[in-house]
Amino acid sequence: MKQTFLATVQVSGQGDSKAQAFADALSKVQRAVLGQSDKVLLRIEPHEVQVIHAEQATTTERFLFLFLPRERTRYSVALEVTAQVSAIDADSVAFAPVPPRSFTRTRPCS
Protein backbone atom coordinates (compact mmCIF):
# COMPACT_ATOMS: atom_id res chain seq x y z
CA MET A 1 0.00 0.00 0.00
CA LYS A 2 2.63 2.55 1.06
CA GLN A 3 5.37 3.04 -1.49
CA THR A 4 8.67 4.90 -1.30
CA PHE A 5 10.49 6.10 -4.40
CA LEU A 6 13.00 8.73 -5.51
CA ALA A 7 11.91 11.60 -7.70
CA THR A 8 14.13 14.18 -9.40
CA VAL A 9 12.57 17.52 -10.36
CA GLN A 10 13.88 20.82 -11.65
CA VAL A 11 12.47 23.98 -10.10
CA SER A 12 13.32 27.66 -10.28
CA GLY A 13 12.59 30.66 -8.13
CA GLN A 14 13.36 34.33 -7.78
CA GLY A 15 13.28 36.94 -5.06
CA ASP A 16 14.73 40.12 -3.61
CA SER A 17 17.22 38.16 -1.50
CA LYS A 18 19.10 34.90 -1.90
CA ALA A 19 16.99 33.26 0.79
CA GLN A 20 13.75 34.31 -0.92
CA ALA A 21 14.94 32.90 -4.24
CA PHE A 22 15.79 29.52 -2.66
CA ALA A 23 12.54 29.47 -0.66
CA ASP A 24 10.51 30.24 -3.79
CA ALA A 25 12.21 27.42 -5.70
CA LEU A 26 11.87 24.87 -2.89
CA SER A 27 8.20 25.69 -2.38
CA LYS A 28 7.57 24.50 -5.96
CA VAL A 29 8.99 21.01 -5.33
CA GLN A 30 5.68 19.58 -4.05
CA ARG A 31 3.75 20.80 -7.08
CA ALA A 32 6.38 19.39 -9.45
CA VAL A 33 6.41 15.96 -7.75
CA LEU A 34 2.61 15.89 -7.69
CA GLY A 35 2.59 16.56 -11.43
CA GLN A 36 4.85 13.57 -12.09
CA SER A 37 2.89 11.07 -10.01
CA ASP A 38 -0.78 10.16 -9.78
CA LYS A 39 -0.44 8.77 -6.26
CA VAL A 40 -1.52 10.33 -2.96
CA LEU A 41 1.60 11.91 -1.46
CA LEU A 42 2.35 11.46 2.23
CA ARG A 43 5.85 12.90 2.58
CA ILE A 44 8.44 14.59 0.38
CA GLU A 45 11.93 14.63 1.87
CA PRO A 46 14.70 16.31 -0.15
CA HIS A 47 17.91 14.27 -0.22
CA GLU A 48 20.07 16.19 -2.64
CA VAL A 49 19.88 19.72 -4.01
CA GLN A 50 22.09 20.82 -6.89
CA VAL A 51 22.25 24.37 -8.18
CA ILE A 52 21.90 24.41 -11.97
CA HIS A 53 22.39 28.16 -12.25
CA ALA A 54 22.17 31.18 -9.98
CA GLU A 55 21.94 34.75 -11.25
CA GLN A 56 22.06 38.19 -9.67
CA ALA A 57 20.60 41.12 -11.60
CA THR A 58 21.23 44.67 -10.34
CA THR A 59 19.34 47.63 -11.77
CA THR A 60 19.48 51.32 -10.87
CA GLU A 61 16.12 53.02 -10.40
CA ARG A 62 15.66 56.78 -10.34
CA PHE A 63 12.71 58.95 -9.42
CA LEU A 64 11.69 61.05 -12.45
CA PHE A 65 14.73 59.66 -14.32
CA LEU A 66 17.03 61.97 -12.34
CA PHE A 67 16.48 62.02 -8.58
CA LEU A 68 17.08 59.56 -5.75
CA PRO A 69 18.99 56.76 -7.47
CA ARG A 70 18.85 53.36 -5.78
CA GLU A 71 20.06 49.96 -6.76
CA ARG A 72 17.72 46.99 -6.72
CA THR A 73 19.02 43.46 -6.78
CA ARG A 74 17.00 40.46 -7.97
CA TYR A 75 18.20 36.91 -7.44
CA SER A 76 17.10 33.90 -9.46
CA VAL A 77 18.07 30.29 -8.98
CA ALA A 78 17.36 27.00 -10.76
CA LEU A 79 17.67 23.81 -8.74
CA GLU A 80 17.62 20.09 -9.38
CA VAL A 81 16.12 18.42 -6.33
CA THR A 82 16.23 14.68 -5.66
CA ALA A 83 13.59 13.80 -3.10
CA GLN A 84 12.43 10.62 -1.41
CA VAL A 85 8.67 10.44 -1.74
CA SER A 86 6.33 8.33 0.37
CA ALA A 87 2.98 7.79 -1.28
CA ILE A 88 -0.13 5.64 -1.28
CA ASP A 89 -1.33 4.13 -4.54
CA ALA A 90 -5.08 4.75 -4.45
CA ASP A 91 -5.62 2.34 -7.37
CA SER A 92 -4.43 -0.61 -5.28
CA VAL A 93 -7.02 0.03 -2.53
CA ALA A 94 -10.18 -2.02 -2.91
CA PHE A 95 -13.25 0.08 -2.21
CA ALA A 96 -16.44 -1.79 -1.26
CA PRO A 97 -19.65 -0.62 -2.91
CA VAL A 98 -22.37 0.72 -0.64
CA PRO A 99 -26.00 0.03 -1.59
CA PRO A 100 -28.05 3.15 -2.25
CA ARG A 101 -30.33 4.30 0.54
CA SER A 102 -33.99 4.89 -0.04
CA PHE A 103 -35.42 7.93 1.62
CA THR A 104 -38.84 7.53 3.17
CA ARG A 105 -40.65 10.14 5.16
CA THR A 106 -41.71 9.22 8.62
CA ARG A 107 -44.26 11.99 8.96
CA PRO A 108 -46.56 13.42 6.33
CA CYS A 109 -45.89 16.72 4.69
CA SER A 110 -48.11 19.53 5.87
N, C-alpha and C positions, 0 to 999 in steps of 0.2 A: 504494500500500500504506500508506505513512505519511501521515496526515492531520493538519492543524493547524487548530484552530478556537477561537473565543472562547466561553467559558461564563460566565454570570453566576448566582451562587448567593447565597442569604441564609443566614447562619449566626449563631448566638448562643452566648455562653459566659458563665461566671461564675466568680469566684474571690475569694480573700481579698485580692488586690492587683490593681492595674490590669493589670500584666503577665500575671498568671495568667488574668485574664478574656480578654485578647486572645489569649493562647496557646491557651486552651481553644476559643475561637471559630475560630481559624485551623486548629487540628488537625482540625476537622470539615469543612473544605473538600473534602478528597479523597473522603470518603464521600458528600458531596452531589453532587459532579461524577460520581462513579461511578454514583450512582442515576439521573442524567439520561441517561447514555449506556450503550450496550451494547457498546462497543468496549473493547479492551485498552489501558489508559492507560500511556503511557511517561513523560510529564512533565507536571506542572501548575505553571505559573509565574504567580503573581499579578501583574497589571498595575496594577490600580486597586482601592483599598479605600476604601469610604465608610462612615462611621459613621451608622447609622440612628437609634439611640438609645443612650445610655450612662447608667446609673443607679448611684447610690451609696446604700446602705441602711446606716444606723448604728443599732445596738441596744445597750442597756445590759443587761448580765448581772450578776446578783448571786448569791452563794452563800447558800443558805437564805433567799432573798428579802430579805436585809438586809445581809449582810457582803460585803466585797471587791468593790465594783462595778468593772466594766471595760466598756469600749466595744468592740464588734466591728463592723467595717466589711466589708460585702460589696459587690463590684462586679459589675455585669452589663453586657454590651455586645451589641448586634446590629449585624452588619456586612453590607454588600453587596459581594461580592468578584467582580471581573471577572478571569478567568484565561485565559491562553492554554494550551490543552491539545494535546499531541501524543499521537496514538493510532494504533493499528493496527486496521483493520477485519478481524476474523477471518473474516467471511463472504466477503470477496473473495479469500481464500487458497484455492487449489485443493489439496485433500488427496488423495493417491493411495491407492487401496485396497491393502491388503496381503493376499495369500492366506493363509488359515488354515494353521497348521502341524499336521502330524499327529505325534503322539508315539508313537514305537515304542521298545520296550525293547531294549537291546543285549545284556543278559544276563538269564537267567531268574530269576524270583523264587525265593527259597529258603524 
